[in-house]
Amino acid sequence: MTNAERRRVVVVTGLSGAGKLSVLGTLEDLGFDTVDNPPLEMLAEMIGRSERPLAIGVDARTRGFDAAKVLETLATLRTNPQLRPELIYVTADETTLLRRYTESRRRHPLAPNAQVSDGIVQEQALIGPLRAEADLVLDTTDLPIGAMRRRIERQFGAGADANHLVVTLTSFAYPKGLPREADLVFDSRFLRNPHYEPTLQPRTGLDAEVGGFIEADPDFPIFFALLSEMVGMLLPRFVQEGKKYATIAIGCTGGRHRSVYLVEKLAVKLGSRQDAMGDADGPGGWRLHVMHRELAREGNITATTTPRPDLGRAEGVTMNDSLGARPLPAQAQEA
């Protein structure tokens, strides 16, 4: 039985208020049977009785919740050759969770008579071990509901390829915090900063003029070559070890120029490398998605995560749900 033929069992967990129910709702729309908060001792029985893809919500509200038991159950499921179990951990930063609780006027399940912040701290400690073992950490702090749904649809819908590693490249600003889901983080703050050029300051790393300014830095060629070489070496190893998702983050001071341009250029490089390897559409490859966190926060790009099925091919475009096809910066086009 191939990986694609195995029945998917997705366990969805995470912090209260982070969006677990929205993830379950999206999976239900994709054809999954969904159950929220069943007793842990019933998990194996439910999975054995179901014949369809199954999504199960488990969190601190679950009767008899124990992170170790959840992980033990997942380990047992993974020994079944007919099943394809995965764990999604949904999170958001504390400020966002507090705002959501204020807006909804709901009490935190672990702190019904105390401050919401107390409940958040307790819950993080209680379910923290699940985050460390999750196949996908989904941070909804800056992820609009529509973008979240599209990400789940791409990775768990009928068209999702079970044989591909899903690689997300994201740009960010260091002063606003590292992306929580990042597996690899690279710092580009040493490069020439377009922010101090009056004509370039209002532009972004998506503009050719900004890309040209950044590439004029004498250290840019060797930095990008080493960055590409390291990532290009790691991704095939991630595929070999069965890793399902990888997030590569590149940061700069404002998250608008250097990191954005490097993410775009690296996306093209990785797409071109897959074409050269001949496995862009075969088993063992990877699929690229691009996210520019600070641009999304500014509203410049409404689709915070964009699919990249054809990077490296002749057209070389960035797809954005609201802006349509946008040409990559000229300097990012690989020969």
C-alpha beads as a LAMMPS data file, in Angstrom:
LAMMPS data file: protein, C-alpha beads

335 atoms
334 bonds

1 atom types
1 bond types

-500.0 500.0 xlo xhi
-500.0 500.0 ylo yhi
-500.0 500.0 zlo zhi

Masses

1 110.0

Atoms # bond

1 1 1 0.000 0.000 0.000
2 1 1 1.438 3.372 -1.039
3 1 1 1.550 6.374 1.271
4 1 1 -1.187 8.068 -0.783
5 1 1 -3.518 5.055 -0.327
6 1 1 -3.241 4.947 3.457
7 1 1 -6.214 6.373 5.350
8 1 1 -5.435 9.747 6.877
9 1 1 -5.947 10.234 10.589
10 1 1 -5.277 13.817 11.670
11 1 1 -5.102 14.705 15.347
12 1 1 -5.630 18.457 15.834
13 1 1 -4.497 20.035 19.084
14 1 1 -3.285 23.413 20.293
15 1 1 -4.020 26.396 22.485
16 1 1 -7.590 27.425 23.233
17 1 1 -8.488 30.373 21.019
18 1 1 -5.807 29.627 18.424
19 1 1 -8.218 28.217 15.832
20 1 1 -8.420 24.457 16.383
21 1 1 -12.146 24.380 15.604
22 1 1 -11.564 26.292 12.361
23 1 1 -8.992 23.695 11.308
24 1 1 -11.402 20.880 12.142
25 1 1 -14.160 22.641 10.183
26 1 1 -11.920 22.938 7.135
27 1 1 -10.985 19.259 7.330
28 1 1 -14.681 18.386 7.591
29 1 1 -15.329 20.360 4.404
30 1 1 -12.556 18.313 2.756
31 1 1 -14.416 15.081 3.493
32 1 1 -12.950 14.113 6.852
33 1 1 -15.139 12.707 9.585
34 1 1 -14.456 15.048 12.503
35 1 1 -14.827 14.566 16.244
36 1 1 -13.886 17.142 18.856
37 1 1 -12.687 16.181 22.321
38 1 1 -13.587 12.489 22.606
39 1 1 -12.250 10.655 25.671
40 1 1 -8.679 9.562 24.985
41 1 1 -9.461 5.906 25.679
42 1 1 -11.935 5.944 22.767
43 1 1 -9.462 7.090 20.087
44 1 1 -8.315 3.662 18.970
45 1 1 -11.906 2.347 18.847
46 1 1 -13.122 5.338 16.805
47 1 1 -10.303 4.968 14.302
48 1 1 -10.934 1.247 13.970
49 1 1 -14.623 1.760 13.206
50 1 1 -14.224 4.561 10.663
51 1 1 -13.581 3.884 6.982
52 1 1 -13.112 7.504 5.928
53 1 1 -10.358 10.026 6.634
54 1 1 -10.701 11.078 10.256
55 1 1 -9.844 14.332 12.081
56 1 1 -9.906 14.319 15.873
57 1 1 -9.688 17.381 18.097
58 1 1 -7.758 16.841 21.327
59 1 1 -6.802 19.523 23.840
60 1 1 -6.735 20.427 27.525
61 1 1 -10.543 20.176 27.708
62 1 1 -10.465 16.499 26.707
63 1 1 -11.522 14.193 29.526
64 1 1 -8.487 12.403 30.909
65 1 1 -6.111 14.506 28.823
66 1 1 -2.484 13.465 29.038
67 1 1 0.049 14.566 26.417
68 1 1 2.087 11.413 26.937
69 1 1 -0.983 9.243 26.237
70 1 1 -1.722 11.162 23.043
71 1 1 1.842 10.623 21.816
72 1 1 1.683 6.948 22.796
73 1 1 -1.536 6.537 20.816
74 1 1 0.021 8.220 17.770
75 1 1 3.067 5.958 18.002
76 1 1 0.774 2.924 17.999
77 1 1 -1.207 4.235 15.022
78 1 1 1.996 4.718 13.045
79 1 1 2.700 0.997 13.245
80 1 1 -0.501 0.305 11.285
81 1 1 0.416 0.115 7.563
82 1 1 -3.134 1.074 6.553
83 1 1 -3.114 4.405 8.396
84 1 1 -1.355 7.710 7.849
85 1 1 -1.524 9.518 11.203
86 1 1 -0.464 13.173 11.549
87 1 1 -0.476 15.717 14.366
88 1 1 -1.353 19.404 13.844
89 1 1 -0.583 21.866 16.629
90 1 1 -2.433 25.206 16.352
91 1 1 -0.980 28.163 18.231
92 1 1 -0.935 31.967 18.442
93 1 1 0.969 34.480 20.550
94 1 1 -0.374 35.505 23.949
95 1 1 -1.404 39.012 22.850
96 1 1 -3.531 37.563 20.056
97 1 1 -5.118 34.966 22.323
98 1 1 -5.957 37.602 24.943
99 1 1 -7.533 39.823 22.277
100 1 1 -9.618 36.938 20.934
101 1 1 -10.881 36.062 24.393
102 1 1 -11.740 39.713 25.045
103 1 1 -13.654 39.925 21.770
104 1 1 -15.532 36.672 22.334
105 1 1 -16.113 37.338 26.072
106 1 1 -15.494 33.654 26.770
107 1 1 -13.706 32.222 29.796
108 1 1 -10.540 30.210 29.389
109 1 1 -11.332 26.514 30.077
110 1 1 -8.380 26.192 32.481
111 1 1 -9.033 29.476 34.289
112 1 1 -12.795 29.971 34.582
113 1 1 -12.382 32.071 37.731
114 1 1 -8.969 33.611 37.062
115 1 1 -7.221 35.702 34.426
116 1 1 -7.082 34.404 30.881
117 1 1 -3.281 34.784 30.934
118 1 1 -3.119 32.269 33.798
119 1 1 -5.053 29.750 31.745
120 1 1 -2.773 30.264 28.748
121 1 1 0.331 29.564 30.842
122 1 1 -1.216 26.393 32.314
123 1 1 -2.311 25.159 28.913
124 1 1 1.081 25.765 27.321
125 1 1 2.702 23.643 30.028
126 1 1 0.062 20.921 29.729
127 1 1 0.120 20.410 25.965
128 1 1 3.646 21.658 25.228
129 1 1 5.017 18.130 24.603
130 1 1 2.602 17.780 21.677
131 1 1 4.034 20.835 19.934
132 1 1 7.502 19.327 19.992
133 1 1 6.230 16.204 18.181
134 1 1 3.791 17.878 15.773
135 1 1 4.029 17.233 12.043
136 1 1 2.668 20.729 11.400
137 1 1 2.773 23.747 13.731
138 1 1 0.190 26.245 12.487
139 1 1 0.671 29.750 13.924
140 1 1 -2.523 31.755 13.371
141 1 1 -1.262 34.998 14.952
142 1 1 -1.136 36.752 11.565
143 1 1 -2.967 34.155 9.488
144 1 1 -6.390 35.294 8.242
145 1 1 -9.055 32.604 8.318
146 1 1 -9.163 32.420 4.513
147 1 1 -5.410 31.899 4.240
148 1 1 -5.540 29.263 6.964
149 1 1 -8.248 27.360 5.115
150 1 1 -6.276 27.468 1.872
151 1 1 -3.191 26.121 3.617
152 1 1 -5.131 23.203 5.108
153 1 1 -6.822 22.534 1.765
154 1 1 -3.484 22.392 -0.049
155 1 1 -1.925 20.055 2.473
156 1 1 -4.862 17.783 3.304
157 1 1 -7.211 18.081 0.311
158 1 1 -7.731 15.540 -2.447
159 1 1 -4.979 17.108 -4.554
160 1 1 -2.349 16.987 -1.808
161 1 1 0.604 14.743 -2.647
162 1 1 1.560 12.526 0.261
163 1 1 5.035 11.987 -1.179
164 1 1 6.124 15.620 -1.104
165 1 1 7.711 17.621 1.664
166 1 1 5.838 20.928 2.047
167 1 1 8.399 23.736 2.318
168 1 1 7.315 27.202 3.476
169 1 1 9.719 30.094 2.909
170 1 1 8.881 33.117 5.050
171 1 1 10.334 36.592 5.463
172 1 1 10.050 38.444 8.765
173 1 1 11.285 41.385 10.863
174 1 1 13.483 40.551 13.844
175 1 1 12.057 43.300 16.104
176 1 1 8.614 41.709 15.701
177 1 1 9.761 38.241 16.741
178 1 1 10.920 35.054 15.079
179 1 1 8.291 32.914 13.324
180 1 1 7.356 30.298 15.903
181 1 1 7.070 27.500 13.376
182 1 1 10.521 28.054 11.815
183 1 1 12.825 25.042 11.451
184 1 1 15.706 27.101 10.009
185 1 1 16.342 30.828 10.520
186 1 1 18.797 33.007 8.555
187 1 1 19.772 36.611 9.315
188 1 1 20.200 39.059 6.415
189 1 1 20.612 42.253 8.461
190 1 1 24.283 42.584 7.511
191 1 1 23.409 43.316 3.871
192 1 1 22.946 46.816 2.428
193 1 1 19.654 48.219 3.670
194 1 1 17.355 49.813 1.057
195 1 1 15.449 51.477 3.892
196 1 1 18.022 54.282 3.960
197 1 1 17.617 55.064 0.260
198 1 1 14.743 57.579 -0.100
199 1 1 13.642 56.217 -3.479
200 1 1 13.677 52.597 -2.275
201 1 1 12.301 52.990 1.233
202 1 1 8.603 52.825 0.229
203 1 1 9.240 49.846 -2.059
204 1 1 9.629 46.185 -1.096
205 1 1 11.820 43.236 -1.951
206 1 1 9.311 42.362 -4.666
207 1 1 10.569 45.338 -6.720
208 1 1 13.460 44.915 -9.168
209 1 1 15.155 48.152 -8.077
210 1 1 15.322 46.918 -4.492
211 1 1 16.713 43.579 -5.607
212 1 1 19.413 45.278 -7.637
213 1 1 20.434 47.429 -4.678
214 1 1 20.694 44.400 -2.389
215 1 1 22.663 42.341 -4.885
216 1 1 25.160 45.188 -5.254
217 1 1 26.400 44.372 -1.746
218 1 1 29.819 42.708 -2.281
219 1 1 28.978 39.971 0.245
220 1 1 25.639 39.092 -1.336
221 1 1 26.887 36.526 -3.906
222 1 1 28.776 34.372 -1.422
223 1 1 26.009 34.626 1.196
224 1 1 23.322 33.547 -1.240
225 1 1 25.512 30.765 -2.629
226 1 1 26.144 29.382 0.862
227 1 1 22.487 29.791 1.846
228 1 1 21.326 27.947 -1.274
229 1 1 23.911 25.216 -0.789
230 1 1 22.928 24.597 2.833
231 1 1 19.189 24.557 2.173
232 1 1 19.689 22.482 -0.962
233 1 1 21.615 19.919 1.060
234 1 1 19.125 19.803 3.948
235 1 1 15.847 19.461 2.036
236 1 1 16.656 16.076 0.426
237 1 1 17.709 14.809 3.850
238 1 1 14.420 16.050 5.319
239 1 1 12.612 14.091 2.594
240 1 1 14.670 10.969 3.315
241 1 1 13.823 11.021 7.012
242 1 1 10.107 11.388 6.261
243 1 1 9.671 14.980 7.432
244 1 1 6.350 16.290 6.130
245 1 1 6.701 20.058 6.643
246 1 1 9.635 22.458 6.852
247 1 1 9.620 26.219 7.405
248 1 1 12.662 28.279 6.414
249 1 1 12.645 31.851 7.728
250 1 1 14.831 34.739 6.569
251 1 1 14.789 37.905 8.644
252 1 1 15.930 41.503 8.382
253 1 1 15.217 44.662 10.358
254 1 1 11.913 45.702 8.808
255 1 1 10.892 42.515 7.008
256 1 1 10.110 44.462 3.829
257 1 1 13.261 44.558 1.695
258 1 1 16.224 42.215 2.196
259 1 1 14.387 39.236 3.662
260 1 1 11.567 39.502 1.116
261 1 1 13.981 39.576 -1.797
262 1 1 16.028 36.656 -0.458
263 1 1 12.918 34.534 0.056
264 1 1 11.790 35.201 -3.516
265 1 1 15.225 34.437 -4.946
266 1 1 15.626 31.285 -2.851
267 1 1 12.191 30.077 -3.963
268 1 1 13.232 30.344 -7.595
269 1 1 16.550 28.643 -6.852
270 1 1 14.888 25.702 -5.114
271 1 1 12.330 25.356 -7.897
272 1 1 15.083 25.377 -10.514
273 1 1 17.056 22.790 -8.552
274 1 1 14.078 20.436 -8.483
275 1 1 13.661 20.788 -12.236
276 1 1 17.341 19.988 -12.714
277 1 1 16.994 16.926 -10.464
278 1 1 13.989 15.801 -12.454
279 1 1 11.824 15.136 -9.416
280 1 1 9.689 18.251 -9.131
281 1 1 6.592 16.160 -9.777
282 1 1 7.882 12.788 -8.655
283 1 1 8.065 11.067 -5.292
284 1 1 10.518 12.378 -2.754
285 1 1 10.464 16.009 -3.879
286 1 1 9.067 19.098 -2.217
287 1 1 6.391 21.707 -2.756
288 1 1 7.118 25.359 -2.102
289 1 1 4.931 28.004 -0.468
290 1 1 5.997 31.592 0.177
291 1 1 4.917 33.885 2.989
292 1 1 5.926 37.516 3.652
293 1 1 4.798 38.100 7.212
294 1 1 5.323 41.837 7.567
295 1 1 3.922 42.642 4.116
296 1 1 0.817 40.677 5.069
297 1 1 0.519 42.650 8.301
298 1 1 0.705 45.888 6.322
299 1 1 -2.009 44.689 3.991
300 1 1 0.274 44.814 0.942
301 1 1 -0.314 41.117 0.356
302 1 1 -3.612 39.691 1.558
303 1 1 -2.749 36.069 0.809
304 1 1 -0.105 35.410 3.438
305 1 1 0.766 32.002 2.068
306 1 1 0.987 31.420 -1.684
307 1 1 1.433 28.117 -3.525
308 1 1 4.502 27.693 -5.730
309 1 1 3.973 24.612 -7.890
310 1 1 5.968 25.880 -10.893
311 1 1 8.844 27.922 -9.483
312 1 1 11.939 27.667 -11.601
313 1 1 10.040 27.201 -14.823
314 1 1 9.851 29.689 -17.652
315 1 1 7.060 31.871 -16.353
316 1 1 8.670 32.579 -12.951
317 1 1 5.750 34.365 -11.315
318 1 1 4.548 34.924 -7.800
319 1 1 0.876 34.063 -7.387
320 1 1 -1.134 36.217 -5.007
321 1 1 -4.820 35.624 -4.376
322 1 1 -5.674 39.315 -4.508
323 1 1 -3.084 40.678 -6.933
324 1 1 -2.933 37.820 -9.438
325 1 1 0.333 36.922 -11.154
326 1 1 3.174 39.252 -10.261
327 1 1 6.571 38.970 -11.992
328 1 1 9.495 38.155 -9.767
329 1 1 12.237 40.780 -9.464
330 1 1 14.519 40.630 -12.497
331 1 1 17.537 39.760 -10.351
332 1 1 15.643 36.780 -8.918
333 1 1 15.147 35.166 -12.299
334 1 1 17.610 32.282 -12.525
335 1 1 19.231 31.663 -15.878

Bonds

1 1 1 2
2 1 2 3
3 1 3 4
4 1 4 5
5 1 5 6
6 1 6 7
7 1 7 8
8 1 8 9
9 1 9 10
10 1 10 11
11 1 11 12
12 1 12 13
13 1 13 14
14 1 14 15
15 1 15 16
16 1 16 17
17 1 17 18
18 1 18 19
19 1 19 20
20 1 20 21
21 1 21 22
22 1 22 23
23 1 23 24
24 1 24 25
25 1 25 26
26 1 26 27
27 1 27 28
28 1 28 29
29 1 29 30
30 1 30 31
31 1 31 32
32 1 32 33
33 1 33 34
34 1 34 35
35 1 35 36
36 1 36 37
37 1 37 38
38 1 38 39
39 1 39 40
40 1 40 41
41 1 41 42
42 1 42 43
43 1 43 44
44 1 44 45
45 1 45 46
46 1 46 47
47 1 47 48
48 1 48 49
49 1 49 50
50 1 50 51
51 1 51 52
52 1 52 53
53 1 53 54
54 1 54 55
55 1 55 56
56 1 56 57
57 1 57 58
58 1 58 59
59 1 59 60
60 1 60 61
61 1 61 62
62 1 62 63
63 1 63 64
64 1 64 65
65 1 65 66
66 1 66 67
67 1 67 68
68 1 68 69
69 1 69 70
70 1 70 71
71 1 71 72
72 1 72 73
73 1 73 74
74 1 74 75
75 1 75 76
76 1 76 77
77 1 77 78
78 1 78 79
79 1 79 80
80 1 80 81
81 1 81 82
82 1 82 83
83 1 83 84
84 1 84 85
85 1 85 86
86 1 86 87
87 1 87 88
88 1 88 89
89 1 89 90
90 1 90 91
91 1 91 92
92 1 92 93
93 1 93 94
94 1 94 95
95 1 95 96
96 1 96 97
97 1 97 98
98 1 98 99
99 1 99 100
100 1 100 101
101 1 101 102
102 1 102 103
103 1 103 104
104 1 104 105
105 1 105 106
106 1 106 107
107 1 107 108
108 1 108 109
109 1 109 110
110 1 110 111
111 1 111 112
112 1 112 113
113 1 113 114
114 1 114 115
115 1 115 116
116 1 116 117
117 1 117 118
118 1 118 119
119 1 119 120
120 1 120 121
121 1 121 122
122 1 122 123
123 1 123 124
124 1 124 125
125 1 125 126
126 1 126 127
127 1 127 128
128 1 128 129
129 1 129 130
130 1 130 131
131 1 131 132
132 1 132 133
133 1 133 134
134 1 134 135
135 1 135 136
136 1 136 137
137 1 137 138
138 1 138 139
139 1 139 140
140 1 140 141
141 1 141 142
142 1 142 143
143 1 143 144
144 1 144 145
145 1 145 146
146 1 146 147
147 1 147 148
148 1 148 149
149 1 149 150
150 1 150 151
151 1 151 152
152 1 152 153
153 1 153 154
154 1 154 155
155 1 155 156
156 1 156 157
157 1 157 158
158 1 158 159
159 1 159 160
160 1 160 161
161 1 161 162
162 1 162 163
163 1 163 164
164 1 164 165
165 1 165 166
166 1 166 167
167 1 167 168
168 1 168 169
169 1 169 170
170 1 170 171
171 1 171 172
172 1 172 173
173 1 173 174
174 1 174 175
175 1 175 176
176 1 176 177
177 1 177 178
178 1 178 179
179 1 179 180
180 1 180 181
181 1 181 182
182 1 182 183
183 1 183 184
184 1 184 185
185 1 185 186
186 1 186 187
187 1 187 188
188 1 188 189
189 1 189 190
190 1 190 191
191 1 191 192
192 1 192 193
193 1 193 194
194 1 194 195
195 1 195 196
196 1 196 197
197 1 197 198
198 1 198 199
199 1 199 200
200 1 200 201
201 1 201 202
202 1 202 203
203 1 203 204
204 1 204 205
205 1 205 206
206 1 206 207
207 1 207 208
208 1 208 209
209 1 209 210
210 1 210 211
211 1 211 212
212 1 212 213
213 1 213 214
214 1 214 215
215 1 215 216
216 1 216 217
217 1 217 218
218 1 218 219
219 1 219 220
220 1 220 221
221 1 221 222
222 1 222 223
223 1 223 224
224 1 224 225
225 1 225 226
226 1 226 227
227 1 227 228
228 1 228 229
229 1 229 230
230 1 230 231
231 1 231 232
232 1 232 233
233 1 233 234
234 1 234 235
235 1 235 236
236 1 236 237
237 1 237 238
238 1 238 239
239 1 239 240
240 1 240 241
241 1 241 242
242 1 242 243
243 1 243 244
244 1 244 245
245 1 245 246
246 1 246 247
247 1 247 248
248 1 248 249
249 1 249 250
250 1 250 251
251 1 251 252
252 1 252 253
253 1 253 254
254 1 254 255
255 1 255 256
256 1 256 257
257 1 257 258
258 1 258 259
259 1 259 260
260 1 260 261
261 1 261 262
262 1 262 263
263 1 263 264
264 1 264 265
265 1 265 266
266 1 266 267
267 1 267 268
268 1 268 269
269 1 269 270
270 1 270 271
271 1 271 272
272 1 272 273
273 1 273 274
274 1 274 275
275 1 275 276
276 1 276 277
277 1 277 278
278 1 278 279
279 1 279 280
280 1 280 281
281 1 281 282
282 1 282 283
283 1 283 284
284 1 284 285
285 1 285 286
286 1 286 287
287 1 287 288
288 1 288 289
289 1 289 290
290 1 290 291
291 1 291 292
292 1 292 293
293 1 293 294
294 1 294 295
295 1 295 296
296 1 296 297
297 1 297 298
298 1 298 299
299 1 299 300
300 1 300 301
301 1 301 302
302 1 302 303
303 1 303 304
304 1 304 305
305 1 305 306
306 1 306 307
307 1 307 308
308 1 308 309
309 1 309 310
310 1 310 311
311 1 311 312
312 1 312 313
313 1 313 314
314 1 314 315
315 1 315 316
316 1 316 317
317 1 317 318
318 1 318 319
319 1 319 320
320 1 320 321
321 1 321 322
322 1 322 323
323 1 323 324
324 1 324 325
325 1 325 326
326 1 326 327
327 1 327 328
328 1 328 329
329 1 329 330
330 1 330 331
331 1 331 332
332 1 332 333
333 1 333 334
334 1 334 335
